[in-house]
């Protein structure tokens, strides 16, 4: 392994960020035989929210060599998703296996600290250089092309979306009362033919280049904690993700079973509802919301809270560009979509996988242009839009999925496919040709293909 901190190292590709998107890119490029270095500001394991996976992750896990490792864990199997109305009425579960009875129709509920560490260890094992505890200050450009990064030993604070005014910590996700601040020391420049931004909500490149913008309709916050011995369903539903509307439909709860009888439970809603007038006590907010939701409170009758309350912003956003000359964004660095359908890790893995393939082709051709590196963009953005439209429908208080499927039972399978993550096709789009007559759906996602913005920096 080289010493990138010497300032004399050069790589085929540098990946910034060691979460699921970054580890996927680095692993697959190493499998291709490229020299790749990954820089992660934290030292794993580290806490992260987003424990529920979609079955569509199976295919990327297969390429990464992760399936057997996941099978050996104690992560609960996820076979379905179920929705509970504000009145406590439970929907029929959406069983993934029933529409496609194969092993890829069952996935896992994961502890992200353990899961992300497993993914990063796998990246090391397959030949990529992994450097933890190294913060990347900026991406270096020359004549409008990314040529490397500037690193700093010791990590500094990660600045999340602009949400402090709404009562949400700027660092995106902290346990209340324990936000950490770091400091930077020695800086070093490291060069590469391609730079991948996988910095998640920090969005290093999108902020550096002024590319990020929000989704005005999807500005939410989440308050969550971990409970032991919450009441779980039996049989096939034992590992199900359960989505429960709050009593007034101003928000919703997630219920995600984890190993050792621990359950992740959080409430999501607009900051104006969750934060305004509540004081600086997110735990009290969570407890109030649980008490006001009989469907959730009933599951916690014999449960014990085993963590503090965490607060995170769920402000949806995206970048105006996915790729430029010598650079590409993956996962949450490119876009963050509301977590209602647990699409985050799936989108991270899929974008990481397709980015790795595009980078390999670009390096082989000696053409690391924006067009070649972002060739997967239209297909990826299409899938994001499929999920985004379903998110918009969920937040429409006048829209009922139950009423819609009763009127159009032929689209029940389309809904199940979206919950699986099977969205990178033209078939599920037919659902929204009909659904647009029931609820207001968002316009298509526009992503600039030109590199003018980068060139002007």
N, C-alpha and C positions, 0 to 999 in steps of 0.2 A: 504494500500500500504506500502511495506517495504521501508527501507532506504538503498539502495545499497551503498551509499557513506560512510556508517558506516564500510564497509570492512568485514562485517559478513554475508552478504546475499549470498544465493545460489539459482540458478534457474534451471528449466528444460532446458530452452533455453535462450540465450542472442542473440539479434539481433542488429547489429551495422549499423545504418543508417535508417532514417525515410522516405525515398522516396517510390515510389510505390512498389518496390520489398520488402523492409523491412517491410512496413506496412502490406502487404499481408501475409507474413510469420507470423508475430506476431498476426494478427487478427485471422487467421485460427488455429494457435496453441492454442490461448485463447479459441476459440470455442470448441476445443477438450478437454479443461479443464486443459491444462498444465499451469504451472507457467512460464510466459515469461516476460522478460524485454527488452525494446527497448531503445537504446541510440542514440540520434541525436545531432550532434555538433552545429547545428544552432537552432534558435528559429523561428518557422513558424509563418506567411508565409514568404517565401523567393523566390527570383526570380529563375526561371529555364526555360531553353528552352526545346522544345519537346512537342508542344501543340496538335498535331494531333494524334488521336487514330485510331486503327484498329477495325473493328466490332468484331473480335474474342475475344476482351476483355469482351464482354457481359457475357460470362459464368463465368469468375472469379468474375466480379462485382456481379453477382447473388449470388455466395457463400458468398461474403463478406458482403452482405446486403447493397450494394451501389446503386442499380439501381434506387430506388425511390428517393434517394437524388440527383442523377444526373438529373433525369427528372424534378426536381423542380428548377434547375438552369437556367440561361440565356445562357448557352453554346450553340452555333449554332449546329444544326444537320448536320452531315457529311454523305452524301448519295453517294458520288462518288469521284473519282480521275480523273484528266484530265492532259494530257501532251501537251505542246506546243513546237514546233520545233524551231530551231534557226531562221528559216525564218518566224516565226509567225503563222505557220499552226497548227491549233488546232485539236487534236485527238478527236475521239468520246469518251465521258466520259465512264469510267468503273463504271456502276451503280451496287451497291451491291444488291439492292432490286430485280433487274431484274432476277438475277440468283437464288434468294431464298427470296421470298416475305414474310418475317416475321420480327418481331420487332428487332431481333438480327442482322439484316442486316443494321441497321442504328446506327451510333455511334455519338460521339461528338468531337468538336474542343474546347479544354479546356484552360483556363488560368492556368498555372501550379502552380502559387503561391496559388490560391484558391483551385485547384483540390488536390494538395498534402496535403494542410491543412485539407481538407475534409476527405481524406483517413486516415490521422493520428488521427484526432478526432474520426473517426469510430473505429480505433484500441483501443483507450481508452475506448470508450463506450462498447466494447465487451470484456473487462476484462484484457487486457494486461497493464502492467506498461509502461508508456512512460516518458522518461526523456530527456528534451530538454536542449540545452546549455551545454552538457557534451561531451567532446572530448575523444575518445578512442585512446590511444597512441599505444597500441599493443595488440595482442592476446597472452595469456600466454599458454605455452606448458610444459608438464611434460612427460618424456619418449616418446616423439613423438606424444602425444595426446593433443589436445586443452582442456584446463581446465577452461578458463575464459578470462577476459580482464583486462587491466590496464587503468583506466580512469583519465582524468585531467579536472578540472573545468576551464571554459573559453576556447574558441576554438582557435586553431592555424590555420595557413594557410593550405589549402588543396593543395597538390602538384599533378598536373595532368601529362599527358604524356610529355615526353621530347621534348618540342616544342619551347622553348624560342629562340633557334638559328634561327628558321624559322620566328621569328617576332611575335609569338603567346604567350600570357601570360601563365606562368607555372601553374597558378591556374585554367586553363581549361576554365573558363568563367567569364568575368568581364565586367562591363560597362566601356568603355575606360576612363582612368583617375581616376577611383574610386576603384582600387583594395584595399582590406582590409587585414590587418594583425592582428592577435590576439596573445595571449600569454597564456601559460599554467601555472597553479598554483598547487593546491593540487592534489595529485595522490592517487588513491584507487584501490585495486584489488577486482574484483567481479567474482564469480565462477558459472559455469553452466556445465551441462552434454553435451550440444551442443552449439557451437558458429556459428552464421550466419553472413557472411560478405555481407552486402548490402550497402557498402560505395560508390557505383557508380564509377565514374572516378577516385576517390582517390585510390581505389583498395588496401585497407589496407593490406589484407592477401597476395594478389598476389605479392605485393612489399616486404612485410616482408619475404616471402619465396622464392622470386626470380622466380616467376612462369609466369609473364606476358611477352608476346611478341607481336609484331605488325604485321600488314598485309601490306607487302611492296607495294601492288598495290592500297591500299586505304588510302592514306595520304592526307587529305584535311583539310581546314580551313573554317570557316564561319564568315561572318560579317553580322549583322542583326540589325533591329530596328523595331519600332512599328509606324504605320501610322493610322490616323483617316480619314474616308470617302474615302478610296480607292474604286475604282469601282468594284463591285461584280457582278457576274452573277445572273440571276433571276431563280425563281422556284426551281427545284430539285438541281440545281448547286449553289444555294446561299451560301451553306456552304462547297463547294467542296475544297479539297486541289488541287492547281494548281502547276504543275512543269513546269518551263519554261527554256529552254536551253538559255545560253548566245549566243550572236551573233556569236562568234567564236568557240563555243562549248568547251571552256576551263573550263566551269563551268555551274552552273544552279541556278535558283532562286526557292525559295518556296514562296507561297502565301497562307496564312492560316487565314481565317476569325475567329475573336474572338468577344465576346460581346461588346456592346456599340460602334459599328461601328469601332472598332479597328482591324487592320489586322497586323499579323506578317509577315514580309518580310525580307528574307535573301538571300545572295549569297554564294554559296559553290564552292570551287575550290582548286587546289594545292597551298600550301603556296608560291611556286616559282612564281605563277601567281598573287595571291591576295596580297602578302606582299612585294616581292622583288622590290626594286626601287620605292616604293610608298610613302616612308616616314612614319612617325609615326602618321598617320591620317586615321584611319579606316572609319570614316564618309565620308571623301573625296573618299575613295575607293568605298564605297557603292553607293554614288551618281554618280560616274563615270560609274559604272557598270549598274546602272539603266538607265542613259542617253544613254548608248550604246545598250540598249535592248528595241526596240520599243514596244514589246509585254508587257513588264512590265511598261515602262514609260507611256504608254497610260492609264493604270489602275490607275496611280497616278497623273493624270492631276489636279484634284481638291482635292488631299489629302494633309494632313498636318502631318509632322513627329512630334510625341509626346514623343519621348524618345531619349536618346543618342544612339550611335552606340555600340553594344556589339560585342565582338570577342570571338570565342570559337574554340578549336581544335576539328576536327572530325576525328582524327587518329583512324582507326579501330584497335582493339587489342583483345586478348583473353588470358585466363590463360591455362597453361598446365594441370591443374587439376581443377575439379569442386568440389570435396569433398576429405576430408582426415579423419583421425581418430578424431572424435569429432567436425568436422567443415565442412561447406558447403558454397559455394558462389552462389549468385543469382544476376540477373539483370546485370547492367553495371560493377559490381565488378568482374563478370566472363568474360563477353565479351561486347564489344561495336561494333555495326555494323553501317556503314554509314547510315545517316538519310534519304536517298532519299525516302524510302517507309514508313517512319514513324512507324517503327517496334519497337522502343525502349520501349515504355510503355507496349505494348503487351508482349514482351519477358520478361520484368520485372515482370509483373503480372503472366505470365504462369510459369516462373521459381520459383517465390515465392510460388505459389499454390502447385506445385509438390514437392518443397522442404519441405513445411509444412507437406504434406502427408507422405513423406519419414521420416521426423523427428519423427512424431507421431508414425509410425510403429516401428522405431528404439527404441524410449523410451518405448513403450509397450513391446518390445521384450528384453529390457535390452542390446541391441547390437548397439552401436553408432559407428560402424565401417565405414571405407571409402566406402566399397562396399554397405552397406545398405543405408547410407546417400546419396550416389551418384547414387542410382538405377535408377533415372529418367534421368540421364545424356544422354545416347544414344538417347532417343526419343527427348529430348530437342535440342541436338546438331544437329540432323537431320533437325529439323525445321529451325534452324539458317542457316544451309547450303543451304536450299532451297532459302531463301531470299538472302543470300550472292551471290549465283550464278546469280540471277537476277540483283543484284547490279553491278557485273562485266560486264554483258551484257550492262547495261545502260551506263557505262563509255567507252565502245568501240565505238569510233567515226565512225567506219566503219559498225557498226551494226544498223539496223533499226527495231524497234518493229513493225512498220506499215508494212514493207516489209515481216517480218517474219509471221505475222498473216494473211496477204494476201495469202502467200504461204501455210500456215498451219492453216486455220480457226478453225480446230478441237481443237486447243490449246488456243483459246481465253478464254475459261472458266477456264483453268488452270491458266492463267495470273490473271484473276479476283480473283480467290481463293487465290492466293498469296497476292494480294493487300488487301484482307479481313483479311489475317493472318491465313488462313486455310492451314497450312503447316506441321502439325504434323501427316502426313499420307503418304502412299506410292503412292497415285495417282498423286499428282502434280509433283513428281519426273520424271514421264514419259516425261514431257515437255522438260527436259534438255537432255534426250537421243537424241532428235532431235536438240535442240538448240546448242549443242556442235559442230554440223557441220557448224554452222553459225558464232560462236565466240569462243574465248578461255575462258573456264570456270575454276574456281579454283579447286584444289584438295580437297578431303574431309578433314574436321576438325578432327585432332587427339587430343584426350584427354587421358592423362595417368590415368590408374586406380590404379596403384601401389602407395604405400604410402612411397616409399623409400626416396623421396625428403624431405618430412616432418620429417621422422625419422632421417635424417642426420643433421637436424638443431640443 
